[in-house]
Amino acid sequence: MMTVPRQVVHVDSPTEQRNPRTEDIDLMSTIGILGMINAEDRRVPAAVHAVLPQVARAVDYAAEALRNGRRVHYVGAGTSGRLATLDAAELVPTFNVPKDWFVAHHAGGEKALRQAVENAEDDAKAGAAEMTASVESGDFVLGLTASGRTPFVLGALAAASRRGARTGLVSGNPNAVRPQGVDVLIAVDTGPEAIAGSTRMKAGTAQKMILTAFSTATMIKMGRTYSNLMVSMRATNAKLRGRMVRILREATGMSAQDCSDALTESGGELKVALVHLLSGVDVAHAAAALEANNGHVRDALNTLHIRAS
């Protein structure tokens, strides 16, 4: 039995409008349907490009929070919350970050990741309670909502702001009123969906692109890469050790044996092995240089007066 919502709210958003380009989508062949969807998807990168200055501000806020020992929080409902949860989960194995650096808050909890939880996204008090229980002054909280008005998300952002956190909002609705207290608004206009109101499509794709760029750029700013290589891994098994040796070879141009020996001497610490190989100092001095530079390989090399290539 379907539950009737307690109230009906009209959302003035491009994502809710009917798309004139896809009105005959149900008359198309299978390849025609896919072609129409793909044509709409190709509009997303340009829409994301238009909001990169705002994404950059969010990255800088996040990096500042992490440098000061604080955390980054994602808040979302439905597709937005699921995408945010996925992004936070993938950062741990990809960049070997502490598990509490990025925390995802999804309306309705874990159950809502697999199925819809009625009215969860409309509960502003629940969103506020999530922040009251976990956000501290100096954190950065990024909310995501296709409509730009999801009560759970807006309630969370308001509460986070009151607790002294900086806040940002990724919205798929450029027509929505900017919530009071939001430090950076990322309003991406992907236009009408191929299927009216199905924000898991272009709006969701835009959110995924923004999240991936936001978190990756934050990791780069935090020194979790060297050049375009992942250097914050640890050798916990033979497969990862092989990958780490390949990374060292890419970064240094040295032989597999030299890189393997350096990794062993460094106790499986890839960054230490890398600085050791590039600078020629022993692993103890390489580790000390990294410690003094918050784990940034290039800064450590500069400290050791070695030009980072």
N, C-alpha and C positions, 0 to 999 in steps of 0.2 A: 504493500500500500504506500503510495507516494504522499509524503508530508507536504502540505501547502505552506510556503514561507509566511512568517508572521506579517511581513510587510513587503511591498513591491517597490523597488527603487529603479528609476530610469537612469541609465548610465549614458552620458553624452560622450561617447568615445568612438574614434574611427574604427576600432576593432568590432564594434557592434553594428556597424552599417553594412548594408548589402553591397556586395562587390559587383559592379556592372560588367567586369571582365569575365566573371565566372557564372553568370546567370544560367547558361546552358550546360553547365558541367555534368548534369545528370543525363544529358543526351549524348555525351561523348563516348568514344571507344575507351578502352582501358588506357591505352597509350595517350589518348587525348586528355583524359582526366589527369594523368600524371604530368603531362606537359603543362596543363594549366596551373597545377599546384607548384611545379618547378619554376614557372614564370613568375609567380608571386614570391616564391622564396628568394629569387634573385634580387628582389628589391630590398631585402633585409640588410645586407652589408652597407649599402649607402646610408640607410637610416641610422645604423650604428655609428658609422663614420662621423655623422653630423653631431653626435653627442660625445665624441672623444675628449674634448676639453673638460667636460663634467666628470667623465670617468677618471681622468687624470687627477682631478681634485680628490676623488674618493680614494684612489690609490695612495696618494700622499697622506691622507688622513689615516688610512689603514696602516701604512708603514710606520708612521709616527707613533700610533698606538702600540704596535708590536715592539718597536725599539724601546719604549718606556715600560715594557713588561705587562702591557694590557692585552686585550683580546679583540678579535673581530667577530661580530655576530651577524648572521643572516636571519631574516624574518620573512616568511611567506606563507601562502595558503595555496592549496591545489597544485597546479602545474608549477607555479612560481616557487612554492616551498619545496617541491620534489627536486627541481633543478638545483636549488640552493643546497639542499642536503647532499645531493650527488657531488657538487663542486667541493664542498667542505670535506667530504669523505675521501676524495681522490687526492687531496693535497698531502695527506700523510704518507702514502706510499710513493708519490711522485717526487716530493721534495724533502721527505724525512723530517717534517715539521712536528713539533709537539702537538699532541692530540687536542689540546685546549686552545691552540692559537685561533682556530676558526670554529665557531659553534653555530649550528643551524637550529632554528626554532620553527617548527612547522605547526600550523593551526590544526588542532585535533590530535597532535602527538604522532607516535610511530604508526598507529593504526591507519591514520589518514594518508600515509605514504603509499598504501596498497589499495585503499578504497575510500570513497567519499564519506566524510563524517558530517552529518547534517548540522547546518548552522555554525560550524566551527569558525568559518572565516568571518562571520558577522559578530563575533564576540570580542569587542574592543577591550573589555575588562580582562579577558584571558590573555590577550597580547600584552597588556600592561603588567599583569602578574608575572609573566615570563621574564620580563625585563627587571622587575623589582627583585626577583629571586636570583638573577645571574649577572646583571650588568653593573659595572663599577665606573666611577668617574675616570675619564681618559680612554675608555673603550671606544670602538667605532662600530656603529650598528647600521647595516645596510638592509633596507626593506625592499621587497619586490612585489609588485602588483600590476597586472595588466590593465585593470580598470582605473588605477590611480586613487582608489577610494576604499579599498578593502579594510573594514573596521579593525580586524585583528592586527593588521600591519600598522595602520595609523595609530592605534592605541599603544602598540609597542614602541613606536618611534617617539611618541609624546612622552611616555614614561621614561624612555632611555635618555631623552634630552633633559628631563627634570633631574635625572641622576648624574648629570654632568658628562654624558657621553656625546661625542659628535655623531651626527646621523646623516644618512643619505637615503634616497628613494629612487629605485628604478621603476619607472612607470611607462606603460604602453599607451598612455592617454595624455596627449599634450593639451587637451581641453580641461583637464582636472585642475581644481584650485590647488596651489602649492600649500601643503600642510604647514602650519605655523611651527617654527622651531627646527625644520629640516635644513641642514647646512648645505647640502648639495642635492639638487634635483636632476635626475637623468631621465628626461622625458623623451623617449624614442618613438617616432611616428612611423609605424610600419603599414598604416592604412588599413582598409577593410580586409578581413580574412577571406580566403578562398571559400570557406563555409562560414557564413555570418556568425560572429560571436565565438567561434572556435579558437580561443586564444592559445591553445596548445600548438597552434601552427606558427604563423609569422611572429606573433608577439612572444611566444615561447622560444622560438629560434633566436630572436634578438636578445632575450634574457640570457640564454645559454652563451651566446657570443660575448655579451658584456661580462658575465660572471667569469668565463674562462680568461678573458683578457685582463679583467680586474685582478683576479687572484694570481695569475702568472706574472703580471707586472709587479705586483706586491712582492712576490717571491724573488724576482730579479732585484728589486730595490733592497731586499733583505739579505742579498748576497748568497742566495741559494743556487745560483748558477755561476759558471765562468764561461764567457762568450755565450754561445747558445747550447752549452752542455750542462746536463744535470750532474752537479758535483757534490750534492749533499747526501749521497747514498752511503750505506754501510754494507760491508761484505758479510751478509748473514748466511749465504749459501753459495754453492759453486757457480750457479747461473749468474748471480749478481756479481760475484767476483770477476767472472769473464767479461761482463758488461763494463765493470769498472776499469779493467785493464784496457779495454777498447777505448773508453773515454780518455784515459791517460795517454794512450798512443795518439789519439786525435789531437789532444791539447798540446802535447810536447814533441811529437814526431819521433819519439824514442822507440826502442825495440820492445816487443812483448815481454821479453825476459827482464829487461831493466824496469819496466813498469810493474811487473809482478813482484819483483824484489822490493821495489819501493813501497808497494802496497803492504807487503808483509812487514817490512821494517816500521811502517806507520801504524801497525795494529789494525789494518782494515779501514783507516780513516782516509777517504779519497782526497779530501782537500789538503790534508797534511802531506800526503804523497805528492800531490800536484805542486804545491809550493816548494817542497823539497827538490823535486826534479827540475822545476823551472829556475829556481834560485841557486841551487847548489849547496845551500846550507843544510845542516843535519836536521833530522826530523824534530828534534826538541826545539830548535830555533824556529823551524817552520810552524810548529804548533803554537809557539809563543806569539809569533807574528799574527797568526790567525786570531788568537784569543784577544790580542790588543786591538784588532780591527773588526771585532764583532762577526768574525767568520767570513769576511769579504776577501776573496782570493786576490783580486787586483789591488786592493788597498794594502794587503799584507805584502805583496810583491813590491809595491811602491815604498813601503816601510823598509824593506830590505834593499832598496835602490835597484830593483830589477824592473826593467820596462816590460809591462804586460803586453803581450802581442795580441 
